[in-house]
């Protein structure tokens, strides 16, 4: 044995054990197979910069979301441009509106008017003269709810400065501003008009065509004579129909129907509401997504309003999300019993209509 203090290093012998007869080397073949299965491309050269990766479900979903977003943004821009270039209402009409307190999110009363052009031949030549309100509809629009009440155009009303006469005459006597004041006075019960929309009958068919037409349920066969020098007679069988723009406008404007002589102005107002409800139904169809750009461009051009881009967008959003397709037309106490054959609507009926609109 060497002396530890002598400076010599001790000698060591290294022994290596041998595996015993019962000891086995670990089997790594299964682990290696799993590793290769999880890394199938490990032997492939790395992708070059800019080279696209493999197509996966996650990548497809990502690009689909980008495409949908771009489509919606494009439609939104078209809507805003079209809304900013559409013709607004007169300054006197804007002054007659009640602003503040209500919004299209929480609830606003919107007066929708369709003017009656008297150019050309008419089925009722006694009505020749300045245009009158062909349709009068009051909507309470808010997000998720749209309530509608139609006023028969022959209803007796006190027109400010002109005395009692048929309510549609207010449009001929003083335009939109007088129509707003007359409707507020007609309903009473604190009803105020916050916004106004005038339907442009020239461009309205384009809007209907843009959404792919509207579905209506015609309650009785229509066989109308010529009117407005545009419809050389109008015929439509009873039942469900899908109408294009020109036919939908005629359906809403038919004045006389010899095939159903018992019809009156209330039936006509109900048809107009059907067209409005049909428009909403068409906007909710899945195929409308692919039509969004043309719808966005056509919608503002079909109307005149005090509302511009954001306001009109809010109104159309309300129409889409609104949950009421029920037609509601004021019911007169008697037909043609008022001065000049006007319809007399009771104060109770008007109060109920305001309650229906505003939920008071």
C-alpha positions in Angstrom: 0.0 0.0 0.0 1.4 3.4 -0.9 2.0 6.0 1.8 -0.6 8.8 1.5 1.9 11.4 2.5 4.4 10.3 0.0 2.8 12.2 -2.8 2.1 9.2 -5.0 -1.4 8.8 -6.4 -3.3 5.7 -5.3 -4.0 3.1 -7.9 -7.6 2.2 -8.7 -9.1 -0.6 -10.7 -12.3 0.0 -12.6 -14.8 -2.9 -12.8 -17.8 -2.9 -15.2 -20.7 -5.1 -14.4 -22.3 -7.3 -17.0 -26.0 -7.7 -17.4 -27.3 -10.7 -15.6 -29.1 -13.5 -17.2 -32.5 -12.3 -15.9 -31.9 -8.6 -16.8 -33.1 -7.2 -20.1 -32.2 -4.1 -22.0 -35.1 -1.5 -22.2 -37.2 -1.8 -25.3 -37.4 1.6 -27.0 -39.0 0.5 -30.2 -42.5 1.6 -29.2 -41.3 5.0 -27.9 -39.4 5.6 -31.1 -42.4 4.7 -33.2 -44.6 7.1 -31.3 -41.9 9.8 -31.7 -41.8 9.3 -35.4 -45.6 9.3 -35.7 -45.8 12.7 -33.9 -43.0 14.2 -36.0 -43.7 12.9 -39.5 -41.9 15.8 -41.2 -38.8 15.8 -39.1 -36.8 14.4 -42.0 -38.1 17.0 -44.4 -36.2 20.2 -45.0 -37.5 23.3 -43.3 -39.9 25.6 -45.2 -38.4 28.5 -47.1 -39.3 32.0 -45.9 -42.7 33.0 -47.3 -43.6 29.4 -48.2 -47.3 28.7 -47.1 -47.8 26.2 -44.4 -50.1 23.2 -44.5 -53.9 23.7 -44.9 -55.6 23.1 -41.5 -59.1 23.7 -40.2 -57.8 26.5 -38.0 -56.3 28.3 -41.0 -59.5 27.9 -43.1 -61.6 29.3 -40.3 -59.3 32.2 -39.9 -59.4 33.2 -43.6 -63.2 32.7 -43.7 -63.6 35.1 -40.8 -61.4 37.6 -42.6 -63.4 37.3 -45.7 -66.7 37.8 -43.8 -65.4 40.8 -42.1 -64.2 42.4 -45.3 -67.6 41.7 -46.9 -69.4 43.4 -44.0 -67.0 46.3 -44.0 -67.5 46.8 -47.7 -71.3 46.8 -47.4 -71.1 49.2 -44.4 -69.0 51.7 -46.4 -71.4 51.5 -49.4 -74.4 52.1 -47.1 -72.8 55.1 -45.5 -71.8 56.6 -48.9 -75.3 56.0 -50.3 -76.9 57.5 -47.1 -74.8 60.6 -47.2 -75.8 61.3 -50.8 -79.5 60.6 -50.5 -81.9 63.5 -50.6 -83.0 64.7 -47.2 -86.3 66.3 -46.1 -86.9 70.0 -46.0 -85.7 72.2 -43.2 -89.3 73.0 -42.2 -89.9 69.2 -41.9 -86.9 68.8 -39.6 -88.0 71.8 -37.5 -91.4 70.0 -37.0 -89.8 66.9 -35.5 -89.4 66.4 -31.8 -85.7 65.7 -31.0 -84.1 64.5 -27.8 -85.2 62.0 -25.2 -85.6 59.1 -27.6 -83.2 57.1 -29.7 -83.4 54.3 -32.2 -82.0 52.0 -29.6 -84.4 52.8 -26.8 -87.4 53.7 -28.9 -88.3 56.5 -31.4 -91.5 57.3 -33.3 -90.9 57.3 -37.0 -93.5 58.7 -39.5 -93.3 56.8 -42.8 -95.0 58.5 -45.7 -95.6 57.4 -49.3 -96.6 60.3 -51.5 -99.2 59.8 -54.2 -98.0 61.2 -57.6 -100.9 62.5 -59.6 -99.1 62.6 -63.0 -100.7 60.8 -65.9 -104.0 58.9 -65.8 -105.4 57.9 -62.4 -108.2 55.5 -61.6 -109.7 58.4 -59.6 -109.6 61.6 -61.6 -111.5 63.4 -58.9 -108.3 63.3 -56.9 -106.3 65.2 -59.5 -104.1 67.9 -58.0 -101.1 68.1 -55.7 -99.7 64.9 -54.4 -101.3 63.5 -51.2 -100.0 61.0 -48.6 -100.7 57.7 -50.3 -99.7 55.8 -47.1 -99.3 56.9 -43.5 -97.5 54.6 -41.1 -96.2 55.4 -37.6 -93.5 53.0 -36.3 -92.0 52.9 -32.8 -88.6 51.5 -33.6 -86.1 50.2 -31.0 -83.5 47.5 -30.9 -85.3 44.2 -30.9 -88.8 45.7 -31.3 -90.8 47.4 -34.1 -94.4 48.3 -33.6 -96.5 49.7 -36.4 -99.8 51.5 -36.7 -101.3 52.5 -40.1 -103.6 55.5 -40.4 -106.2 55.1 -43.2 -105.6 58.0 -45.6 -109.3 59.0 -45.6 -109.4 59.4 -41.8 -111.0 62.6 -40.6 -108.4 64.9 -39.0 -108.0 68.5 -37.9 -105.4 69.9 -40.1 -103.7 72.9 -38.4 -104.8 76.1 -40.2 -107.1 74.3 -42.6 -109.8 72.7 -40.5 -111.2 69.2 -40.5 -110.7 67.1 -43.7 -109.1 63.9 -44.8 -105.8 63.4 -43.2 -103.9 62.7 -46.4 -104.7 66.3 -47.6 -102.2 67.7 -45.1 -99.4 66.6 -47.4 -100.8 68.5 -50.4 -101.5 71.6 -48.2 -98.2 71.9 -46.4 -95.9 69.1 -47.3 -94.1 66.9 -44.8 -93.9 69.5 -42.0 -97.7 69.9 -41.9 -98.2 66.1 -42.2 -96.0 65.7 -39.0 -98.1 68.3 -37.1 -101.3 66.8 -38.3 -100.4 63.2 -37.3 -99.3 64.4 -33.8 -102.6 66.3 -33.3 -104.6 63.4 -34.7 -103.3 60.9 -32.2 -102.9 63.2 -29.3 -102.1 61.4 -26.0 -98.6 62.9 -26.0 -97.5 61.2 -29.2 -94.4 63.0 -30.7 -92.8 62.2 -34.1 -89.0 62.0 -33.8 -88.0 61.0 -37.3 -89.7 61.0 -40.7 -89.1 58.8 -43.8 -90.6 59.5 -47.2 -90.7 56.5 -49.5 -89.4 57.3 -53.0 -91.7 55.2 -55.2 -89.3 55.6 -58.1 -86.4 53.8 -56.4 -88.5 51.6 -54.0 -88.8 48.7 -56.5 -85.0 48.6 -56.8 -84.8 48.0 -53.0 -87.3 45.2 -53.2 -85.4 43.6 -56.1 -82.1 44.0 -54.2 -83.3 41.9 -51.3 -84.7 39.2 -53.7 -88.4 40.2 -53.6 -90.9 40.0 -50.7 -93.4 37.4 -49.6 -97.0 38.4 -49.0 -100.3 36.7 -48.4 -102.9 38.2 -50.6 -106.2 38.0 -48.8 -108.5 38.3 -51.9 -108.1 38.3 -55.6 -107.0 41.6 -57.1 -108.1 42.8 -60.5 -107.4 46.5 -60.5 -107.9 48.9 -63.5 -105.1 51.1 -64.8 -103.6 53.6 -62.3 -100.7 56.0 -62.1 -100.1 55.7 -65.9 -97.7 52.9 -64.9 -99.8 49.9 -64.1 -101.9 48.9 -67.1 -104.2 47.0 -64.9 -103.0 45.0 -61.9 -104.0 41.4 -61.3 -103.0 39.0 -58.5 -104.6 35.8 -57.4 -105.5 35.0 -53.8 -102.8 33.3 -51.7 -99.1 33.3 -51.0 -96.9 35.2 -53.5 -93.2 36.2 -53.9 -93.3 39.7 -55.5 -90.6 41.5 -57.3 -90.2 45.3 -56.8 -92.6 46.5 -59.4 -95.3 44.1 -58.4 -94.8 44.8 -54.7 -95.3 48.5 -55.2 -98.5 47.9 -57.2 -99.7 45.5 -54.5 -99.3 48.3 -51.9 -100.9 51.0 -54.0 -104.0 49.4 -55.6 -106.9 51.8 -54.9 -109.9 50.0 -56.4 -110.5 46.2 -56.6 -113.6 45.2 -58.5 -112.8 41.5 -57.7 -113.4 42.4 -54.0 -115.8 45.3 -54.0 -116.1 45.1 -50.2 -112.4 46.2 -49.8 -111.7 49.6 -48.3 -108.8 51.8 -47.3 -108.1 49.5 -44.3 -107.4 46.6 -46.5 -105.0 48.7 -48.6 -103.2 49.8 -45.4 -102.9 46.2 -44.4 -101.3 45.4 -47.7 -98.7 48.1 -47.2 -97.8 46.7 -43.9 -97.4 43.3 -45.4 -94.8 44.7 -47.8 -92.9 46.3 -44.9 -93.0 43.0 -43.0 -92.0 41.1 -46.2 -89.0 43.4 -46.6 -87.8 42.5 -43.1 -88.3 38.8 -43.8 -86.2 39.0 -46.9 -83.4 40.8 -45.1 -83.3 37.9 -42.6 -82.9 35.2 -45.3 -79.4 33.6 -45.4 -79.0 34.5 -49.1 -79.3 38.2 -48.2 -75.7 38.0 -46.8 -74.4 37.6 -50.4 -76.6 40.5 -51.5 -75.4 42.9 -48.8 -73.5 45.3 -51.0 -76.4 45.9 -53.4 -78.9 46.1 -50.5 -76.6 48.6 -48.7 -76.4 50.8 -51.8 -80.1 50.6 -52.7 -81.7 51.0 -49.3 -80.9 54.7 -48.6 -81.7 55.7 -52.1 -85.3 54.4 -51.8 -86.1 57.0 -49.1 -85.8 60.6 -48.1 -85.3 61.2 -44.4 -84.0 63.5 -41.7 -81.6 60.7 -40.7 -78.3 60.3 -42.3 -75.8 57.4 -42.2 -75.7 56.3 -38.6 -79.4 57.1 -38.0 -80.5 55.1 -41.1 -78.3 52.2 -40.1 -79.9 52.2 -36.7 -83.4 52.2 -38.3 -82.6 49.3 -40.6 -81.0 47.4 -37.7 -84.3 47.9 -35.7 -86.3 46.7 -38.7 -84.1 43.5 -38.9 -84.1 42.8 -35.2 -87.8 43.8 -34.6 -90.0 41.0 -33.6 -93.4 42.2 -34.7 -94.9 41.2 -38.1 -98.5 41.9 -36.9 -100.5 44.4 -39.0 -102.2 47.1 -37.0 -104.5 49.5 -38.8 -106.7 52.1 -37.0 -110.3 51.0 -37.1 -112.9 53.7 -37.7 -116.3 53.8 -36.1 -117.9 54.0 -39.5 -116.8 54.0 -43.1 -117.5 57.2 -45.1 -119.8 58.7 -42.5 -117.6 61.8 -42.0 -117.5 65.0 -44.1 -116.6 64.3 -47.7 -116.8 60.5 -47.2 -114.0 60.5 -44.5 -113.5 57.9 -41.9 -114.2 58.8 -38.3 -111.7 57.2 -35.8 -112.7 57.4 -32.1 -110.5 59.0 -29.4 -110.4 55.7 -27.6 -109.1 53.9 -30.7 -106.3 56.6 -31.0 -105.4 56.2 -27.3 -105.2 52.5 -27.7 -102.9 52.9 -30.7 -100.5 55.2 -28.8 -100.4 52.7 -26.0 -99.6 49.9 -28.4 -96.8 52.0 -30.0 -95.2 53.3 -26.8 -96.2 50.6 -24.3 -97.7 53.2 -21.9 
